[in-house]
Amino acid sequence: MQKTALIRIDDKELSLPVMVGTEGEKAVDARKLRADTGYIFYDQGYGNTGSCESAITYLDGDNGILRHRGYPIEQLAAHSEYVETAYLVIYGELPTAEQRHAFGQLLRQHAPVETQMLKLVEAFPQDAPPMVMLGALVGSLAAFYPELATNNFEKDLKQFDLAAAIAISKIRTLGALIYRHKQGLPFTHPKDISFCDNFLHLMFSEPYQDYVAIPEVAQALNLILLMHADHEQNCSTSTTRMVGSSGANLFTSLSAAIGALSGPLHGGANVAVMQMLQSIHDEHDDGSRFIEAAKGGSKSNRLMGFGHAVYRNFDPRAKVIGQACQVVLNKLGKSDPLLDIAQHLEQAALKDDYFVSRKLYPNVDFYSGIILRALGIPTNMFTVMFAIGRSPGWIANWREVASNAKGRIYRPRQIYVGPVQRDYVPMAKRG
């Protein structure tokens, strides 16, 4: 029997259908509310609004659950790898051996970028923000591959496999090229090796010596990307869907998502962790004074990388990546005062009742920032790494929108609070 929700407006009672997801999530279907009553629901920031139905990712923040296409993130981290998980997120099922091989071959085939695009990278100022560069370069893929950017959903979907592989592979390559441009280093060319090993090669190889990844390092990078593959309807993912709903092609939609991710309130969390650690170090503190000040309510001593806006329990990704963090630090044997401070903060947060009682556990951004620093990736490249990892989720969400024949363009309403109608005043009579 269809459940309904009753709402009383202007002495009139209205019955609205109740939707229930496969995991028991409930929503009141208000699509006809405005047409029937003239009213809309006001929900600033859409925090309590379901903007779509999606079969990609399930997130339960209260219980610390994250699943991609039904598979728990813990199982994917233990048994899968980034490219396989990317395939799962995009296509809905784990690939067969043949499908995984074909997908990997597409990624390798499209790792190089055109000479004209190399010139585009070189045209940016060396101090240009990396995410600004990435967004512009990914958007330009629509110019390099016009046959895959038709603004025609039906035609785009027929060539979707190729477009998706180009996007994932080239976002990775472009990230490395941006790093080398900013470092004033010559560009390197992709090799016929695995996704993460290729990225490390593109980042760190020299003309006279190829970078050979330590297995634990490549595994840690693989895990970071996997942990960020998708995370439900966050700001950048919703941006992908909104732009895609207009009929915009995949590359243009991804460029918009990168713009959303570039904001410090979204993609800058692991950057903020490093900035916090640096400020603690600059104060000649091992973290002890900072912790006490934070516990005392000091706004200038805010703990970054602890707790989460969605997870009210331990971030399930943090449990996995925290273990990898220790493996990498032990393997590399890095002597870094910021990493020492980070480990001190971690231990305090896991043991101190102040943090435990408030569920202020280290989150994925805390550990990913530490690993990326240990790998030699500069802080200003952290959000680029986030974008590389998140590209499968963006692509999968674009595909859901593009393949929905009954979909409509996203068009939120507003509550207007400006002036009421008034008459134009000639210049001579103003003031």
FENMOBEL-V667286 format. One record per helix or strand. SS is the DSSP state (2 for helix, 1 for strand). FROM is the first residue (numbers start at 1). TO is the last residue. If there is no record, write none. Layout:
BEGIN
ss: <SS	SS>
from: <FROM	FROM>
to: <TO	TO>
END
This chain:
BEGIN
ss: <1	1	1	2	2	1	1	1	2	2	2	2	2	2	2	2	2	1	1	2	2	2	2	2	2	1	2	2	2	1	2	2	2>
from: <4	12	26	33	44	57	65	71	73	82	97	115	130	146	153	160	195	206	209	215	235	250	269	288	299	306	316	337	353	362	364	379	427>
to: <9	20	28	37	46	60	68	72	79	91	109	123	144	148	158	183	204	206	209	227	244	261	282	295	301	306	332	351	357	362	374	402	429>
END
